[in-house]
Amino acid sequence: MSAAVTTTGRVTRREICAKHGVEYGQTYDPGVPGQRESCWIGACRGCEKDLRDKLLAAEDVARQTEEIAAEAERRKAADPERTQRIRELADRDLMEEAAKMLAEFCATHREEWEAYHDDLDHNRIVTEIEGERRQKSFERLQAAEREG
């Protein structure tokens, strides 16, 4: 870096770009207190070109992204089978998801349902036994009446 030179209220200096190895000039901007900081203005032409190229590339990418999105919308609108295809794909996925949910439900609730049906079967057996005993009691009463 060369020393700064002051000429009638203007401070300048010479720098060498670390990237491009080129010497370039800078001017000091003292800034405005409370609004902006002071800085050295000026950059290597190679760095300025690199920055321009980067900005142009970013603009190109943004433009291409917009064009691609617009073309995608046009193709979607032009495809008459798209709605039906999407509906069929969604139906397939819903059926797969429903099967998973059913399997999970069965796995987590099997014991409750087995206990419920065990209770029902137990009550059926109790009802049978009660019916058999009532029948035996009724037969004994009838036999006792006939004997008596």
N, C-alpha and C positions, 0 to 999 in steps of 0.2 A: 504494500500500500504506500502510495506517495503521500507527502504532506499536503494538508489542505491549504488552498490559496484563497485569500479574500480580495475581492475587487468590488469596490463601491457597493457595499451592503450585500454582496453575494459571495457565498462560500462554496468553493468547488474542490473536488479531489479526484484523483485517478485511482482506479482499482484494477486488479487483474482477476479475471473470472477463474475460479478454481476448476470449473467443469470444462470450459473451452480454451482456457489459457490466453484469452484476448484481453487487452487493456481497454477500459472504458471509463467515461467520466460520470461523476455524480454531482448533484447540486444539493445543498443542505436546505431543508425546509424547517424553520424553527417551530412550526406548529402554532396553535392558539391555545393558551391555557384554559382548561375546562372544556374544550371542544375536540381537539385532536392532538396527538403527540407529535413530537418532532421526528423527522426521518430524513434519510438520504434518498434522493430521487434519481433514478437512472439505473439501467441494467445492461448487461452484455447483450449484444444483438443476437447472439446464438441462443441465449436464455429466453429472450423475447420471442424469437422464432419458435423455440420449443413450446413456450406457453401458448402462442397462437395456434400451433399445430394441435396441442392438447385440447384447446377450446373448440377448434373446428371439428376435431374427432368426436368430442362430446356432443356437439350440435348434430353431427351426422348420425350418431347413435340414437339420439332423441328423435330425429326425423324418421329414421328407419323404424324405430319402435312404434311411432304413430302410424306409419304406413302399414306396418305388419298388423297392428290392431285393427285398422280400417279394413284391410283385405280379409282378415279373419271374420269380421262382422259381415262383410259382403258374402263370403262363402257360406257362413252359417245361414244367412237369409236365403241364399239360393238353393240350399239343400232341402228338398221337400220331405225326405225320409228322416231328417234329423230328430224331429220331435218324437216320432215313433221309436227310433233307435234308442234315444235317451230314456224313454219310458220303459222299454224292454230291459235295458241295462239296469235301471233303478229297480225294476221288479225283481230281477235276478239277485241283486245285492240285498234287497229287502228280505227275500226268501232265505238267503244265506244267513242274514242277521237274525231272522225269526227262528231259524233252526238252532242257531247258537244260543239264543235266549231260552228256547224250549229245553235244550239239553242242560243248560245251567239251572233252569227252574227245576227240572226233574232231579238233578243231582242234589240240589240244596233242599228240596221239599219231600224227597222220597220217604224219609223216616216218619214225617208227620202223617203222610197219607197211609203208610203201612200201619202206623199206630191207630189211625182213625178206622181203617178197615179191620184191624185186629179187634178193636172195641165193638164194631158192628157184628163181627162174627161171634165174639164172646156173648153179646146180647142175644143173638140168634140161638146159640147153644143153651143159654139160660132159659130162654122162652120154651125151647123144646123140652128141657128137663122139667120145667114147671108144668107144662102140658101133660107130660107123661105121669108125673106125680098126681096131678089132678084126676087124670083118668084112672089111676090105680085107686085113689081115695074114693072116687065115684063107684068103681067096681066093688070095692069093699063094702061101701054103704049099701049098695044094691044086694050084695050077697047076705049082709047082716039082716036086711029087711026080709029077704026070702026065708031065712032061717028063723026069724023071730016072729 
